[in-house]
């Protein structure tokens, strides 16, 4: 998507926000291969209300560092455990930039005050991004920049430590563990999948993380994410890395208040607090009181945005 088309999409989303047809709150991430793509967005401070009614806010400048392990393009520090004659026994996936190249690309974006979000799945891709974020803060310190690693599926414990030290945060794409756990295990090895989106490690480090769906890649269903984070179980019943399971409350925070935090919106979203938007759901059952494996099956009876009902099951 070029800059002109991207700006037209922004205008369309804003038009829908103004005429009432946008019934959900939307955060815009702007594809940022270079600074020219960001030029149409002078009001780029993350969390800025672009629509005037809280329906559309500004997010981060978005880039990619590697691909997807399911496509053998996620970049790892060690080879994939399969031997593909076309790729060779030492094949580790694909990366788009070296650390120096990535720093050169994102340093002007960082200096301009943008929040940065970079897609990285394999520990090799995450290592490139982690080093780049560390370098940014060395070259141009910016407290509370809240740069993000999008998906962050296979980070090591030490990488999470370093992200925290750099003031950066993981956005875990955990639902593939439920939908395709066995596929991931076949491609990257069961040992690696045991650390897929290591929520427990992040909790232990005091590192706020969110859980997202990467829609339309997986369905927009926060309860599947919560259930997966607490059970570490695929839909076929395989358990991967039970030591990375977290409490139900921790997983609920990851789709509420800790989902608002990376977007600089914790002051208006994420908890039922006076002065915040009245955005909430009414569930048929209490996720804190049902069997863990049942959390994903809890029915949503009603959804409210700004106190208005935008969905009702009956």
Beta strands, then each sheet from edge to edge (+ up, - down):
strand 1: 26-31
strand 2: 56-64
strand 3: 116-120
strand 4: 148-151
strand 5: 169-172
strand 6: 210-211
strand 7: 280-283
strand 8: 300-305
strand 9: 308-312
sheet 1: 1+ 2+ 3+ 4+ 5+ 6+
sheet 2: 7+ 8- 9+
end
